[in-house]
């Protein structure tokens, strides 16, 4: 399995962490959800 590492500022990290918690997602789940949303936007263009 591959790993993805990104660097973000403390404020952005806390914001992402709150969004993740609010929606009951894992970090992987957030990334996959974002991919689906972006791909669905592309399909409607």
Number of C-alpha atoms within 10 A of each C-alpha: 2 3 4 5 5 4 7 10 7 9 9 11 12 12 11 15 15 12 13 16 12 9 10 11 14 12 13 11 13 17 12 12 13 12 12 12 12 11 11 11 10 9 8 6 5
